[in-house]
């Protein structure tokens, strides 16, 4: 309800009546003083066009209060709303319903395990206070990299870590306390670029607009230097021109292109090894020996759109990590100027290790199969691959109509995403 309020939030207040924002402030100064203190520091409390009070964002009927979404913010900020909603697949616009609700490694897990996914992705798509936290909604706060870093961090999206490892990040960490963050993101105002400077240039709220193409967080090979992406590449070079020569910027992008291409030669080599095992029936276990996936099927997990964290063979999970955690990190490191990260830290050399592990496991599986054939042994997968206390929670071995609680859902006649 907190991350997709338009669909799931329902009020549970026991105070009845309709109130103006002055009355809200009077009561909440006692009930939630922190919220009131934040609001009083915000521009909402002193805007020239009139105070934006509690009733403007939450309504005035206390029994029917609502949790604001991007729709409510858009009533006063139409340009920003238009940018936020203009993204394509892979953007903030579709961060929750497409990238979480409909993604196998989310669907296939108990909700309690994917809290972080729902939190970041839900707020990014459905609300504005992920970047402008309530209730002071500060532009200065939204301009700082650590604001973006609360979501753009960790194994499968190392953007914040890679930024901090770069010279840009080092300068930011050293000098950011001396900058006036109330000023627009222009080269004259800041010594080094931040996330917002590069990805939300001139206040553009479609953070994907600067991107060359969606590559599923860097897990799909894209030649960003190809002629068809010439305009996007030039736009990036123009962004860098605020501080660097066009030649220098172009060279950095070319270095990124080459590093990404090399990293994917390793991934393709690994993928061929695993696919050959699957085709030869040598995965241990094979998909049919596992619990059914989220759709009730028995599917090889490395097919496009089928990646899963669990309920897979060991070599499939290792391959998943090689692509999503490491091959992806090479791209993120090079894109953010983190040369150590691209090579030693989380990139190329670590990728070598994963490729070696995959080859070692493939060798073991093939040798065991050869020995079994020679001895006339017909191995049957152990039952623990299909059943267990945790495994039985995953997808509905025991699921019946009514098991899904839809009481808080407000989809009305639409298909409910919790089905």
C-alpha positions in Angstrom: 0.0 0.0 0.0 2.9 2.4 0.7 4.7 1.8 -2.6 1.7 1.8 -5.0 -0.8 3.9 -3.1 -3.2 4.5 -6.1 -3.9 0.8 -6.2 -3.5 -0.4 -2.6 -3.7 2.4 0.0 -6.8 2.7 2.1 -7.2 5.1 5.1 -7.8 3.7 8.6 -8.4 6.9 10.5 -10.8 7.2 13.4 -11.1 11.0 13.5 -14.0 12.3 11.4 -14.5 15.7 9.9 -13.2 17.9 7.1 -10.3 20.1 8.0 -8.3 22.9 6.5 -4.5 22.8 6.5 -4.2 25.2 9.4 -6.2 22.8 11.5 -4.1 19.9 10.3 -0.9 21.7 11.3 -2.3 22.6 14.8 -3.1 19.0 15.6 -0.1 17.4 14.0 2.3 19.8 15.7 1.5 17.6 18.7 0.8 14.2 17.0 3.7 14.2 14.4 5.9 17.2 15.1 8.7 16.0 12.8 6.4 16.1 9.8 5.2 19.6 10.6 8.8 20.9 11.2 9.8 19.5 7.8 6.9 21.0 6.0 7.4 24.4 7.6 11.0 24.4 6.1 9.7 23.5 2.7 8.7 25.8 -0.2 5.2 24.3 0.1 4.8 26.3 3.3 5.8 29.7 1.7 5.2 29.5 -2.0 4.3 32.7 -3.7 1.3 31.1 -5.4 -0.2 30.1 -2.1 0.6 27.7 0.7 0.5 24.0 -0.4 -0.9 22.5 2.8 -1.8 19.1 4.1 -5.3 19.2 2.5 -3.9 19.9 -0.9 -1.9 16.6 -1.0 -3.9 14.4 1.3 -7.5 15.7 1.0 -9.6 17.3 3.7 -11.9 14.5 4.7 -10.1 12.8 7.5 -11.9 9.5 6.9 -10.9 9.5 3.3 -7.3 10.7 3.3 -5.1 9.5 0.5 -1.4 8.8 0.2 -0.1 11.1 -2.6 1.2 9.6 -5.8 2.8 11.2 -8.9 -0.7 12.1 -10.1 -1.2 14.4 -7.2 2.2 16.0 -7.5 1.5 16.5 -11.2 -1.4 18.8 -10.5 1.1 21.5 -9.6 4.2 20.2 -11.5 2.9 19.2 -14.9 6.2 19.5 -16.7 8.0 17.3 -14.2 5.1 14.8 -14.2 5.3 14.6 -18.0 9.0 13.8 -17.9 8.6 11.2 -15.1 5.9 9.4 -17.1 7.6 9.6 -20.5 10.1 6.8 -19.9 10.1 3.5 -21.7 10.8 0.0 -20.4 13.7 0.2 -17.9 12.9 3.7 -16.7 11.4 5.0 -13.5 8.1 5.1 -15.3 7.9 1.3 -15.4 10.1 0.5 -12.4 7.4 -1.3 -10.3 4.8 -3.1 -12.4 7.1 -4.2 -15.2 10.5 -4.5 -13.4 9.2 -6.0 -10.1 5.6 -7.3 -10.3 6.2 -9.1 -13.6 9.8 -10.2 -13.2 10.4 -13.9 -12.4 13.0 -13.4 -9.7 10.5 -11.3 -7.9 7.3 -13.3 -8.6 9.0 -16.5 -7.6 9.9 -15.4 -4.1 7.8 -14.8 -0.9 7.0 -11.1 -0.6 8.9 -10.7 2.6 12.2 -11.6 0.8 11.9 -8.9 -1.9 11.1 -5.9 0.3 14.0 -3.9 -1.1 12.8 -4.5 -4.6 9.2 -3.3 -3.9 10.4 -0.3 -1.9 12.8 1.2 -4.4 11.0 0.3 -7.5 7.6 1.1 -6.1 8.6 4.6 -5.0 10.4 5.3 -8.2 7.4 4.5 -10.4 4.5 5.6 -8.2 5.6 8.5 -6.1 7.9 11.5 -6.2 9.2 11.5 -2.6 11.9 8.9 -3.4 14.0 11.8 -4.7 12.3 14.7 -2.9 11.7 13.1 0.5 8.7 14.2 2.5 7.9 16.6 3.9 10.5 19.2 3.0 10.7 18.1 -0.7 14.1 19.6 -1.1 15.7 20.3 -4.5 19.1 20.4 -2.9 18.6 16.9 -1.5 17.5 15.6 -4.9 20.6 16.9 -6.5 23.0 14.9 -4.3 24.4 11.5 -5.5 23.7 9.8 -2.1 20.0 10.5 -2.8 20.1 8.4 -5.9 22.4 5.9 -4.2 19.7 4.7 -1.8 18.3 2.6 -4.7 21.1 2.6 -7.4 23.4 0.5 -5.3 24.3 -3.1 -4.7 25.1 -6.3 -6.6 22.9 -5.9 -9.7 23.1 -2.1 -10.0 26.5 -0.7 -8.8 26.0 2.8 -10.1 26.5 4.6 -6.8 29.5 2.6 -5.8 31.1 3.1 -9.2 30.5 6.8 -9.1 32.2 7.0 -5.7 35.2 5.1 -7.1 35.6 7.6 -9.9 37.4 10.9 -9.9 34.0 12.6 -10.1 33.0 10.7 -6.9 36.2 11.5 -5.1 35.9 15.2 -5.8 32.3 15.1 -4.6 33.2 13.3 -1.4 36.0 15.7 -0.7 34.3 19.0 -1.6 30.5 18.6 -1.6 30.1 20.3 1.8 31.4 23.5 0.3 28.9 23.7 -2.6 25.6 25.6 -2.7 23.2 22.8 -3.6 20.4 25.3 -4.1 21.9 26.4 -7.4 20.9 24.8 -10.7 23.1 21.9 -12.0 25.4 23.9 -14.2 29.2 23.5 -14.7 29.9 27.0 -13.2 28.1 26.0 -10.0 29.6 22.5 -9.3 33.2 21.3 -9.7 32.2 17.8 -10.7 29.0 16.2 -12.1 26.5 14.3 -10.1 23.9 11.8 -11.1 21.3 14.5 -11.7 23.8 16.6 -13.7 24.3 13.8 -16.3 21.0 11.9 -16.2 18.6 14.7 -15.6 20.2 17.5 -17.5 18.4 20.9 -17.2 15.9 19.3 -14.8 14.6 16.7 -17.3 12.6 14.2 -15.2 12.8 11.4 -17.7 16.1 10.1 -16.3 16.1 7.6 -19.2 16.1 10.2 -21.9 19.9 10.5 -21.9 20.4 6.8 -22.2 21.4 5.2 -25.5 19.1 2.2 -25.2 17.6 0.1 -22.5 20.0 -2.9 -21.9 18.2 -4.4 -18.9 20.7 -2.9 -16.4 23.6 -3.8 -18.6 22.8 -7.5 -19.0 22.2 -7.2 -22.8 25.1 -6.6 -25.1 24.7 -3.2 -26.9 27.3 -1.6 -29.1 26.6 2.0 -28.0 29.2 3.2 -30.5 27.3 1.9 -33.5 26.3 4.4 -36.2 22.6 4.1 -35.3 23.4 5.5 -31.9 25.4 8.4 -33.2 23.0 11.1 -32.0 22.8 9.6 -28.5 26.6 9.4 -28.3 27.0 13.0 -29.4 24.5 14.1 -26.8 26.6 12.4 -24.1 29.7 14.0 -25.4 28.0 17.4 -25.3 27.1 16.7 -21.7 30.8 16.0 -20.9 31.9 19.2 -22.8 31.0 21.3 -19.8 34.3 20.2 -18.3 36.1 18.0 -20.9 37.3 18.2 -24.5 35.1 16.3 -27.0 38.1 14.2 -27.9 38.7 13.1 -24.3 35.0 12.3 -23.8 34.8 10.3 -27.0 37.9 8.3 -26.0 36.3 7.4 -22.7 33.1 6.2 -24.3 35.1 4.1 -26.8 37.0 2.5 -24.0 33.6 1.6 -22.4 32.4 0.1 -25.6 35.4 -2.1 -26.0 35.4 -3.2 -22.3 31.7 -4.2 -22.6 32.3 -6.2 -25.8 35.2 -8.1 -24.2 33.1 -8.8 -21.1 30.3 -10.4 -23.2 32.8 -12.7 -25.0 33.2 -14.4 -21.5 29.5 -14.4 -20.9 28.8 -16.1 -24.3 31.5 -18.7 -23.6 29.9 -19.5 -20.3 26.3 -19.5 -21.7 27.3 -22.0 -24.4 28.7 -24.3 -21.8 25.5 -24.3 -19.8 23.2 -24.5 -22.7 25.1 -27.5 -24.1 24.7 -29.2 -20.7 20.9 -28.5 -20.8 20.6 -29.8 -24.4 22.5 -32.9 -23.4 20.3 -33.4 -20.3 23.2 -33.1 -17.9 22.2 -30.3 -15.6 21.9 -31.5 -12.0 19.0 -31.1 -11.6 17.3 -30.6 -14.9 14.3 -28.2 -14.9 11.8 -31.1 -14.8 13.4 -32.2 -11.6 12.7 -28.9 -9.8 9.6 -27.4 -8.2 7.4 -25.7 -10.8 8.2 -22.1 -11.5 5.9 -19.2 -10.9 3.7 -20.1 -13.8 3.6 -23.7 -12.9 6.1 -24.7 -15.6 9.5 -26.4 -15.6 11.6 -23.9 -17.5 15.4 -23.5 -18.1 16.2 -20.4 -16.1 18.7 -18.7 -18.5 16.1 -18.1 -21.2 15.4 -14.5 -21.8 13.0 -13.2 -19.1 13.2 -16.3 -17.0 16.1 -15.5 -14.7 15.6 -16.8 -11.1 17.5 -16.6 -7.9 16.4 -20.0 -6.5 14.8 -23.2 -7.8 17.6 -23.6 -10.3 20.7 -25.8 -10.6 24.0 -24.6 -9.1 25.6 -23.8 -12.5 22.5 -21.8 -13.6 22.7 -19.7 -10.5 26.5 -19.2 -11.0 25.8 -18.1 -14.6 23.1 -15.7 -13.4 25.5 -14.1 -11.0 28.2 -13.9 -13.7 25.8 -11.9 -16.0 23.7 -9.9 -13.5 26.4 -9.1 -10.9 29.7 -9.0 -12.8 29.3 -8.6 -16.6 26.8 -5.8 -15.7 29.4 -4.3 -13.3 32.0 -4.0 -16.1 29.6 -1.7 -18.0 28.5 0.3 -14.9 32.2 0.8 -13.9 33.3 2.0 -17.3 30.3 4.2 -17.8 31.0 6.0 -14.5 34.8 6.2 -14.9 35.6 3.7 -12.1 38.6 2.0 -13.7 39.5 0.0 -10.7 36.0 -1.3 -10.4 36.0 -2.4 -14.1 39.1 -4.4 -13.7 40.0 -5.5 -10.2 37.1 -4.6 -8.0 33.9 -6.1 -9.3 34.7 -6.5 -13.0 36.9 -8.3 -15.5 39.2 -10.3 -13.1 36.2 -11.4 -11.0 34.5 -12.4 -14.2 37.5 -14.7 -15.0 36.8 -16.5 -11.7 33.2 -17.1 -12.4 33.9 -18.4 -15.9 36.4 -20.8 -14.4 33.8 -22.0 -11.8 31.3 -22.7 -14.6 33.9 -24.7 -16.6 34.8 -26.6 -13.5 31.2 -27.5 -12.6 30.5 -28.4 -16.3 33.6 -30.7 -16.3 32.4 -32.4 -13.1 28.9 -32.9 -14.4 30.1 -34.5 -17.7 32.6 -36.7 -15.9 29.9 -38.0 -13.5 27.5 -38.6 -16.3 30.2 -40.6 -18.2 30.9 -42.7 -15.2 27.2 -43.3 -14.6 26.7 -44.4 -18.2 29.7 -46.7 -18.0 28.4 -48.3 -14.8 24.8 -48.5 -16.1 23.5 -46.1 -13.4 20.3 -44.2 -14.1 20.3 -41.3 -11.7 17.1 -39.9 -10.4 17.2 -36.4 -8.9 16.8 -36.3 -5.2 13.4 -35.2 -3.8 14.9 -32.2 -1.9 15.1 -30.4 -5.3 11.3 -30.4 -5.5 10.2 -30.2 -1.8 11.3 -28.7 1.5 10.0 -26.3 4.1 11.2 -23.2 2.2 10.7 -24.6 -1.3 7.1 -25.4 -0.7 6.5 -21.7 0.2 7.6 -20.5 -3.3 4.8 -21.1 -5.7 1.8 -22.8 -4.7 2.2 -26.5 -4.2 -0.6 -26.0 -1.7 -2.1 -22.8 -3.2 -5.9 -22.7 -3.3 -8.5 -20.1 -4.4 -8.7 -17.4 -1.7 -5.1 -17.8 -0.5 -4.3 -14.3 -2.0 -5.6 -11.5 0.2 -7.2 -8.9 -2.1 -9.0 -6.9 0.6 -6.7 -3.9 0.2 -6.7 -3.9 -3.6 -8.5 -1.1 -5.4 -8.3 -2.4 -9.0 -12.0 -2.8 -9.2 -12.8 -4.2 -12.6 -9.2 -4.5 -13.7 -7.0 -7.6 -13.4 -5.4 -7.7 -10.0 -1.6 -7.8 -10.0 -1.6 -10.0 -6.8 -3.4 -12.9 -8.5 
